[in-house]
Amino acid sequence: MKADRITSALFCAAIAACGGKPGADPRNETQVAAGRQLYDAHCASCHGPNLEGQANWRERRPDGKLPAPPHDASGHTWHHTDDALFTVTRDGLAAMAGADYQTDMPGFADRLSDDEIWAVLAYIKSRWPQAILDRQPKENR
């Protein structure tokens, strides 16, 4: 229960520091700290505690699904805009790839608020080198 209060307090401070606007700011230490706790609780079991993803993430398993990709600079997460990453996290990969796409990536809308999803994305982005941040697309095309 105490950990939940700490996470909530960090989260509220992160939102206040962002001026209440949605978005993932890897320079916002409060948002990043809240995002790290949320990532550890909800994402690390598949994407790895160090954002390393699952082994052979580019090769389909016998069930036809791809393993969880890394979210560090070695993966492809940074090839997508924040809005696309937010949509995939909130609604699941099928929201972007189509309902018939086979994936283990669920949507987190029933477990995380929009602001918590932005915090997770801020944490992920905080682990990218500046060169990758500079190359990440800024707008959906």
C-alpha positions as CSV (number, residue, x, y, z in Angstrom):
1,M,0.0,0.0,0.0
2,K,2.8,2.4,0.8
3,A,4.5,1.7,-2.5
4,D,1.2,2.6,-4.3
5,R,1.1,6.0,-2.4
6,I,4.7,6.7,-3.4
7,T,4.0,5.9,-7.0
8,S,0.9,8.0,-6.9
9,A,2.8,10.9,-5.4
10,L,5.6,10.7,-7.9
11,F,3.1,10.5,-10.7
12,C,1.1,13.5,-9.5
13,A,4.4,15.5,-9.3
14,A,5.4,14.4,-12.8
15,I,2.1,15.6,-14.2
16,A,2.3,18.9,-12.4
17,A,5.9,19.3,-13.7
18,C,4.6,18.8,-17.2
19,G,2.0,21.5,-16.8
20,G,-0.7,18.9,-17.0
21,K,0.0,18.3,-20.7
22,P,0.4,14.8,-22.1
23,G,3.7,13.7,-23.4
24,A,6.8,11.8,-22.6
25,D,9.7,14.0,-21.5
26,P,12.9,12.1,-20.9
27,R,14.4,15.2,-19.2
28,N,11.6,15.3,-16.6
29,E,13.2,13.4,-13.7
30,T,10.0,13.1,-11.8
31,Q,8.1,11.7,-14.8
32,V,11.0,9.3,-15.6
33,A,11.1,8.0,-12.0
34,A,7.4,7.3,-12.0
35,G,7.7,5.7,-15.4
36,R,10.5,3.5,-14.2
37,Q,8.4,2.1,-11.4
38,L,5.5,1.5,-13.8
39,Y,7.8,-0.1,-16.4
40,D,9.2,-2.4,-13.8
41,A,5.7,-3.4,-12.7
42,H,4.0,-3.8,-16.1
43,C,6.6,-4.1,-18.9
44,A,9.9,-5.6,-17.7
45,S,8.6,-9.1,-17.5
46,C,8.4,-9.2,-21.3
47,H,10.6,-6.4,-22.5
48,G,13.4,-7.0,-19.9
49,P,14.5,-5.1,-16.8
50,N,17.1,-3.2,-19.0
51,L,14.8,-2.7,-22.0
52,E,16.7,-5.5,-23.8
53,G,13.6,-7.4,-25.1
54,Q,13.4,-11.1,-25.6
55,A,15.9,-13.3,-27.4
56,N,15.6,-13.5,-31.2
57,W,13.0,-10.8,-31.2
58,R,13.0,-10.5,-35.0
59,E,12.2,-14.2,-35.5
60,R,8.7,-15.5,-35.3
61,R,8.1,-18.3,-32.8
62,P,6.3,-21.5,-33.8
63,D,3.0,-19.8,-32.9
64,G,3.6,-17.1,-35.5
65,K,4.1,-14.4,-32.9
66,L,7.2,-12.3,-32.5
67,P,9.0,-12.1,-29.1
68,A,8.9,-8.8,-27.3
69,P,11.3,-6.3,-28.9
70,P,13.9,-4.3,-27.0
71,H,13.0,-0.7,-26.1
72,D,16.7,0.3,-25.9
73,A,18.6,1.8,-28.8
74,S,19.1,-1.6,-30.3
75,G,15.4,-2.0,-31.1
76,H,13.0,-0.2,-33.3
77,T,10.9,1.5,-30.7
78,W,12.6,4.8,-31.4
79,H,11.6,4.6,-35.1
80,H,8.0,5.5,-34.0
81,T,6.5,8.7,-32.8
82,D,5.4,9.2,-29.2
83,D,1.8,9.2,-30.4
84,A,2.2,5.8,-32.1
85,L,4.0,4.4,-29.1
86,F,1.3,5.7,-26.8
87,T,-1.5,4.1,-29.0
88,V,0.3,0.7,-29.0
89,T,0.8,0.8,-25.3
90,R,-2.8,1.9,-24.5
91,D,-4.7,-0.1,-27.1
92,G,-2.3,-3.0,-28.0
93,L,-0.4,-3.7,-31.2
94,A,-3.5,-4.7,-33.1
95,A,-4.6,-1.0,-32.9
96,M,-1.7,-0.2,-35.3
97,A,-1.1,-3.4,-37.1
98,G,-4.7,-4.6,-37.6
99,A,-7.1,-6.8,-35.6
100,D,-5.8,-10.0,-37.3
101,Y,-2.2,-9.4,-36.3
102,Q,-1.1,-12.1,-33.9
103,T,0.7,-10.7,-30.9
104,D,1.2,-11.1,-27.2
105,M,1.3,-7.3,-26.7
106,P,-1.9,-6.3,-24.8
107,G,-3.3,-2.9,-24.4
108,F,-2.9,-1.3,-21.0
109,A,-5.9,1.0,-21.0
110,D,-7.5,-1.1,-18.3
111,R,-4.4,-1.0,-16.1
112,L,-2.6,2.3,-16.7
113,S,-4.0,5.8,-17.1
114,D,-3.0,7.9,-20.1
115,D,-0.6,9.9,-17.9
116,E,1.0,6.7,-16.5
117,I,1.6,5.5,-20.1
118,W,3.3,8.8,-20.9
119,A,5.5,8.3,-17.8
120,V,6.5,4.8,-19.0
121,L,7.4,6.2,-22.4
122,A,9.4,9.0,-20.7
123,Y,11.4,6.4,-18.8
124,I,12.1,4.4,-22.0
125,K,13.2,7.5,-23.9
126,S,15.4,8.5,-21.0
127,R,17.5,5.5,-21.6
128,W,18.2,6.4,-25.3
129,P,21.3,8.2,-26.3
130,Q,20.9,11.8,-27.6
131,A,21.6,10.7,-31.2
132,I,18.6,8.3,-31.1
133,L,16.4,11.0,-29.5
134,D,17.3,13.3,-32.3
135,R,16.4,10.7,-34.9
136,Q,13.1,9.7,-33.4
137,P,10.2,10.9,-35.7
138,K,8.5,13.9,-34.1
139,E,5.1,13.7,-35.9
140,N,2.9,11.0,-37.2
141,R,2.9,11.0,-41.0
